[in-house]
Each structure stands twice: as C-alpha cells, then as structure tokens.
Amino acid sequence: MTPLAAEVNENLAQISNYLVYSSMAVYTLAFLAHIAEWIFGSRSKVGRTAAALTGTKAAAAGAPAVQVRGKGGTAVLDKPKVVTRSTNGTRDVPDGPGAAGGTVNGDLYGRIAISLTTLAFVIEAAGVVSRATSVQRAPWGNMYEFSLTFSTVAVGAYLILLALKKNVRWMGLILVTTVLLDLGIATTWLYTASDQLVPALHSYWLWIHVSTAIICGAVFYIGASGTLLYLFRDSYETKLASGGTPGRFATSVMERLPSAATLDKFSYRINAAFFPLWTFTIVAGAIWAGDAWGRYWGWDPKEVWSFVTWVAYATYLHARATAGWKGRKAAYLALFAFACWIWNYYGVNILLNGKHSYAGV
C-alpha cells in the first residue's frame, strides 16, 4: 500500500510528459509509413477475391493470373496462400495481401511502419513507467493515466500477435490512427497532474482490478476492429459473388484485408479468450468494493455498465456459437458490446456521478 504522504517527483512526472509527446511524434511517423504502405502496396494482387469468386473477371481487376485447368476448363486465378471457408459455408475466399504489403515497396514501408510503431510503444511504455515512478503507485488512478496505459497495452498486444506470426499487419493503420486519437484526447482534455490517490484507491486491488480492466478493454478493441472490418469485407465479397463491381478505391482497400471468414474467426477467438478475464475483473471489483465501502454491489453506474458489458459479450459469444447467429448478426452484437465498454469508460466517468467518479477532469 502506497503511503498517503508520499511526495510527487515532479522531474519524473515531467519526463513522463515528454515521453508521451515523443511517442505521439513517432506514432505519427508510423501512421505516414502505413499510408505509404497502402498506397504503394495496393497496385498489385487487387483482383484476388474477384478471381476466386468470378473466374475470368479478375483479369479486368488487374490480378496477376495463372492458368488453372480443371473440369470446367481454364480459369484466371491468382494463387492465394490462404483459402478460408466463409461463415455461411457457401464460398471459399482467399485472404487479401494486406499482411504482405502487396508489392515490394509496400512491404518495405510496412516494415518501416512496424519498426516505428515498436519504437513508439517503447517510448510510451517508458512514459507510463515514469508516471508510476513519480508517485510510486499504479499508473492508472485517473482517466489520463488509464488512457495512456490502455493504448500502450493495445499496441503491445498487436506487437505480440505479430511476434507470434499472426496475420495482423492489416490492423496497423487502424491501430496507430486510434492510438493517436486516444493520446490526443488524453493530453488535451483528460490530462491530470501527477498526484496521489484518494484514500479509497489505496489498495492492492488497484493493481489487480484496474489492470485487468485495461487489458480486457485493449484486447476487446482489437476484436472490435476486426469485427468492423469483417462487416465491410463481407459486403465486398457478397457484392462480388452477386456479380457486382465495387469501385476501384473499395477494391484496393478490401483486397488489403484478410477474407471475411478470417476476420470473423479472428474477432471471435479474441473476444472468447478474454471474456473470462472480464468476468474476473467484475468479481475483483466487487471484492474491492466490499473492502472499501462495506458492500459488494451497490448498482453504482460503473458497476451497472460493467455488468451490461458482460451481458452483451456473453450474448455475443452465445449467439456466435449458435448456427443461426453467425456472421453479420453476431458481429453487430460484438460491436454493441464494445460500445458498452467505451460508454462505461468515457460516458460513465465523465457524465454520471457515482463512487467510481475518479476521472480527474
């Protein structure tokens, strides 16, 4: 337990601020590198999905073609490395080249972007550690600190998936963009000077309960990103399968992504893997409430919306495991569940009053 009278190390607090702003600068460079990756990497292989769904129509889309002979004759088809059966089981669709850069130049800029993202992550993590050291406590006592740690964990999870050779490079541009938005909001509107906590937060449960909430939120964000892109990619594949012709820009973007089935499976596995940890987060919060306030549950706004978020994710997982609710319907539930988490963070902390009102803004 941190002593209430501990002084704030202003030098370390200032260093933390410098590190956070430095990380934002590097994230901006990573953002530009990802833009370059998409621009220079989108000029080839853009007809891969069209080739798989419509045969010779892919040639008009500019796909590198090979001749494939079978019972139906010769078809123009780009060789896909990954073929995934979609959730409705009616079509086999290859992943787009999003994780591979698309071209040599695209891949080069993508690797530069990942290197810059890694550097920014290290700088931001150092900023979080400096903030914690300046007050000798967990660095998530207010919304500013929570936001810093949240974005750090989100980027860390992304880099771990990359290190595990998972096909997630398609997420780089989205991740860096939202991290910059998160840090911009944190430093502009949520900033709170480094200080000690209110008495109720001086507990080892701060390390347990809030840290798991941050981890769950960061990973749920990654799952929500995959779900949102699944909806766009599924619409794209459906249009191609029905004989439609998407615009050039839509084709260029959608062919940079994995197939709809891959995105759907990715998001489901992410959400399912961390749902038990969210359950533990709520239980840990109830135990802490019993120690701090003498009651385990009091229908405080934060408690209510944490439970609503739990119910939403539980409904999604149940629906996703039920044959009639796979695909888009389940995806809408997943996005609603994450929207509940976002509301629980921003809306409840800023707009509603309760025992959890530690926003610091």
Salt bridges, closest charged atoms under 4 A:
GLU37 OE1 - HIS34 ND1 3.00
GLU37 OE2 - ARG169 NH2 3.11
GLU37 OE2 - ARG256 NH2 3.53
ASP78 OD2 - ARG48 NE 3.03
ASP92 OD2 - ARG85 NH2 3.17
ASP107 OD2 - ARG111 NE 2.87
ASP107 OD1 - ARG169 NH1 3.08
GLU145 OE2 - ARG131 NE 2.74
GLU145 OE1 - ARG137 NH1 2.87
ASP234 OD1 - ARG91 NH2 3.28
ASP234 OD2 - ARG328 NH1 3.25
GLU237 OE1 - ARG91 NH2 3.34
GLU237 OE2 - ARG233 NE 2.78
ASP264 OD2 - ARG320 NH2 2.82
ASP300 OD2 - HIS356 ND1 2.67
GLU303 OE2 - ARG295 NH1 2.58
